[in-house]
Amino acid sequence: MQQQRDILALAQRRLRGGIGTHFEVSQAEVPLPETERRIEVIDEEIQLTRNLLAALAGKGP
């Protein structure tokens, strides 16, 4: 995620400096929302797995 943010920041700096394009900035922005959504899903899966392991071990979540 941080790498994608860094790429976006670089594209924005290049645009401001006159050597980048709006297309490059747009291309750098595209994957961010999907990555954020995937991280949320993975975090939920981790929590569910922890709860399952706790239940299997006879402990509460």
HELIX and SHEET records of a PDB file:
HELIX    1   1 GLN A    2  ARG A   16  1                                  15    
HELIX    2   2 HIS A   22  GLU A   29  1                                   8    
HELIX    3   3 PRO A   31  LEU A   56  1                                  26    
END                                                                             
